[in-house]
Amino acid sequence: MRQTENLNIEAFEPMPTPEEIHARVPLSETAAESVLAGRRTLERILDGTDPRVFVVVGPCSIHDPVAGLDYARRLKALADEVAATMVLVMRVYFEKPRTATGWKGYINDPRMDDSFHIEEGMQKAREFLLAINEIGLPAATEALDPIAPQYLGDLIAWVAIGARTSESQTHREMSSGLSAPVGFKNGTDGSLDAAVNAVISASSPHSFLGINMQGRSSVVRTAGNRYGHLVLRGGGGRPNYDTVSVALAEAALTKAKLPHNIVVDCSHANSYKKPELQPLVMHDCVNQICAQRAAGQRSIVGLMIESFIEAGNQPIPEDLSQLKYGCSVTDACVDWPTTEKMIRDADTALRAAIANRKPG
């Protein structure tokens, strides 16, 4: 009989199950406490009972765990310094969506040489997340592969669904079962409909095909995730963090009967992918937050920053020893001194607004 399936498949290579990867890199009590504390704090912010603002800040992607941990230790010290006004969550992105081709991230290609040792990348990603949480920092990531949360989800406090995948039913269903709050980004054209509909969809129960901890194909039945929210990242050639755009987002959430929970991504189209503009975007958003709080209102509850030790980005060289330490290999970032100034300036501006705001 002639073959009709797997015609373009070269090989099936066994992948360790989520249970096996968990056994190799077990969750520690310290890390579990960090994850749960981070999630509960973010949930209180989204519920309106914690007046602080959360900031997801870190490299565009993780490629060097040594530099990543160096950054994390700096960020933890800064987080403790500004804890009265902000909750800092480290951006720990291992998967990169690609329009055509390019490095797909630390899980897919941890050796950065097109060898695609995914089993190695998954274990190393888990080791890195464990280390971040043991430092005492909650971690945020983008959920791209719908199977990956079974391997890493117990170490994540906040999840982003990207502009390319907010419209995906697969990602909406997956989000309905995640244990952490989920931010859905508006579309690459700047439209809000897909993200708003995603928040609604993810809040409902779903049944879909997935895997269990033993790696067996399963029907996954979810309860729904009530902590979905909107992320404004700009699009269609223009930013959408200005007061008019925020008001339009509030109106869209009101129409959908959803809470006014908005996170502004200071990068991507909101800064025209120019990292030097991120401080201006953040400054504008902090002023909006202060004005909202003074008026007894709230809608901007969080911010996102792409930041690393060194400014800018770099191509991946054939000789990896030539990589510049602490510099992004994907989107360009602001450097650490700029990050410190952005966060400290926001802390100064937010002190009175946070102190005077009543919960609720």
N, C-alpha and C positions, 0 to 999 in steps of 0.2 A: 504494500500500500504506500502510495506516495505521501511524503510528509507535508503537512499543511500548517504546522506551528513552529515557533522558535527559528524561523528561517534566517533572521538577522541576529540571532544570539550566538556569540562565540563560546561562552562558557557560563556555567553557574558555579560560583565559588561559595563554599559554606561560610556563613557569618555567625559568630558567636551570638547566642540568644541574649536578650536583655538580662535575664537571670544570671547568665554566666559573666557578663560584663559587670553587673552589680556585685557579684561575688569577688571578682578581681579587684574592684575599687569600691569597697563597701561604704555606705553612708555612715559617718561618725556622728556621735551625739552632739558635738559642737556644731558641725555643719547643719544637722537637722534643726537645731535651735535657731541658727542664723536664717535658714530658709523660711521657717514658720514665722519667725518674728518679722522678716521682711514682707512676707505675703500679708500678714495681719495688719501691718502698718499701712501698706498700700490700699488694702480694702477699707480701712478707716478713712483714708484720704478720699477715696472714691465715694464712700458713704457720707462724707461731709462732717464726720465727727473728729477728724484730725485736721487742724487748719493749715498744716504745713504743705509745701509743694514738693513733689518728687522729681528728681532729675536723673534721667538715664544717660550716663556719660562714660565714654570709653572709646577704644579704637574702633574704626570701621569694621575691622575683622581681626581675629587672633591668628597670628602665624608663628610667633615666637613666644613660648610659654615663659621663658625667663624674663623677657621684657614685659610681658603681660603681668607677671607677678610683681615686678618692680613698680609698674604703674599702679597696681592694686594697693600696694602698701602706702604709696603716696596718697591715693584716693581715700583710703581708710582714715588717715590722719586728718585730711580735709573734711571728711564726713563728720568726724567727731567735733570738729571746730564749728561747723555750721548747723549742728543737729537741732537747734532751736527753731530754725526756719525751713530747713530742707532735709529731705531724705535722699541721699545719694545712692544710686543703684548702678553697679558697674555693667556697662555694655560688653557682653561676651558673645560675639557672633562667630559661629563656626561654619555657617553655610551661606554661600553667596549666589543669588540668582543671576543668571547671565542672559543677556539679550541674544547673544550668538555663542561665542566661545570665551575662554578665560579661566583663570584659577577659580575653582568652585569652593574653596575653603579648606579649613584645617581637617575636618572630618573626611572629606572626599579625597584629599591629596595632602596628607600631613608632611610628606617629604618634599613637597613643592617641586616635583620632577616628573609629573605625569605618570607616576607608578601606581597611584590610586589604591593605596593600602587602607581601605575604608575601615577594616576591622581594627587596625592600629590607630587610625584617627579617632574612632569612637572611644576607645579606651583612654587615649591621651586627652581627649576633650573632657571626659568624665574626671580624670585626675586633676585637670586644671580647674574645673568647676568646684571640686571638693576643696582644693587649696584656697580658692577665693572665699568660699563660705567659712572656712576655718579661720581666715583672717578676720571675719566678722562683717563682710560686705555681702549684701544681697546681690544676686546676679540676674541680668536680663539677657534674653536672646531672641533671635527670629526663628520661628518654627517654619521650616521650608519643607523638609521631608516628613511626611505624616507618620513614619515609623520611629523617627529619632526620639520623640518624647518618651517612649517606653524605656529608652536607654538613659536619658538625661533629665527627665522631667522632675524628678524628686530633688534636684539641686537648683531649680529655677524659681525665682520669685516674681518675674514679670515677663510676659511674652509679647512680641510684636508679630503681626501678620502684615507682610509687605504690600506695597501698592500693586504689585503684579498678581498677588494671590488673594487679596481681600474678596475678590469676586468668585473665587474658587469654592464650590460646594464642599469639596474634600477638606479644605482648610477650615471652613465654617463648622463642619461636623467635628473635626478634630478638636477645634477650640472649645466646643461645647462640653468636652470631657476633660479639659486641662484643669489642673489643680490651682493654677495661678491666674491672676488678672491678665486680660488680653487686650492689647491696643491694636485696632484695625486702621491701617493707613488709607487715606483717600487715594483715588486712582491716579495714575501717572498723568492723566489729562486734567487733573485738579477737581474732578467731580466728587461729590460726597455720597452719592446714592449707594454705591457698592459697599462702602464702609459702614454706612448707617444700616443697610440691610444685613450686613454681616453681623453687626452687634445684635440685631433682633434674632437672626437665625441661631447664633451661638448661645443665646440665652434659653433656647428651647431644647428639649430632649431629642436625641437622634439615635439611629441604629445604622451601623455601617460596617464594612469589612476592615479588619485590622489584624494585629497580632497580639497575643498575650505575652506574659513574661517568659514563658517557655518557648517563644518563637512560633507558636502554632497559630495558623489562620483562625480567626475568631470573628463572631459577630459582636461588635462593641456596642453596648447600649449605654448612653450617657444621660445624666440628669439635667444638663444645661449649665452654663456658666453665666452667672448674673453680674460678673465684673468685667464684661466687655465694654470698651469705650472707643472714642474717636481720636485718631492721630492726624493732625494737619501737617502735611509735608510739602505743600505747594504742588504745582503741576501745570501742564499746559502752557509753559513758558512764563509763569508768574508765581510769586509767593502767595500764601493765603494765611499769614499770621496777623495781618493788620486788623484793626478794630471792626471794619466792615465785614471782612471775611469771617471773623470770629462770631459776629452777630448773625451772619447767615448760617453758620454751623449750629449756633444755638437754636435758631428757628427750625432747622432741619431735625434736630434732636427733639424739640418740642412737638413737632408734627408727628414724629414717630413714637411719641410718649416715652422717651428715654431720658435718663438723668443728664444734666448739663455737665458732662465730664469730658474735657478736651485736653489733649496733650499736644504741644507744639514741637515739632522737630525743627531745630534751628539750622539743620543741614539740608542737604538735597536741594530741591527747587526753591525752598524758602531762603536759601543763601546763594542761589544760582550756582551751587556746587563750588563756591569760592569760600574756603574756610575762614579767610580773614573777615568775612561778613557775618559769621556766626555770633560774635560778640554784640553786633548791632541788633541782630534779630532778638537775642536774649534780653538785651536792655529794653527793647520795645515791649516785649512780652511781660517782663517784670513790672514795667510801668502800668501795663494793662491790669495785671494781677492786683497791684496796689490800689488802682482806681476801683476795681470790682469790689475789693474787700471794704474800701471806704464807703461804698454804696450799699454794703450789706449783701453783695452778690458774690457768686463764684461760678466760673465755668472752666477757666484754665487751671488745671490741677497738676500738670506736669510739663516738663521740658525734656528735650533730647539734644545731646551735644556729641559730635564726633571729635574725639580728642585722643592724643597719644603723647609720648614723651617728646618727640621731635615733630616739627611742623611739616606739612605737605605730605607727599607720598613718593613712592619709588617703584620702578619696574622690578620684576623678579629676575635677577641675573642667572646665567647658567652656573656660575660659581657662587654658591650660596654664602660663602665666606665673605663675599663683597657686599652683603646686605647691610644697610645702615641700621644700627641698633635703635629700636624704639620708633621706627618710622613706618607708616602704613604701606602695605603693598596693594591696597585697593583704593578707596576714596581718600582724598586728602583730608587731613585733620589739623586742628589747632594744636599748638605745643603745650607742654605742661605749665610754663609760666602764664600763658594766656588763659588756660583753664582755671588756674588758681585765682586769677584776677576776676574772671567772669563769675565764678562762684562766690567769691568774697564780696564783690560789688552787689550781687543779688542779695546776699545775706544782709548787708547793711541796709539796702532799700526795703527789704521785706520785714525787718524787725518790728517796726511799729504796726504795719498792716496785719501781721500774724498775731501780735500780742493783743491787738484791739478787736480781733474778730471773734465772735461768739460761735461755738460749734453748731452745726446743723444746717 
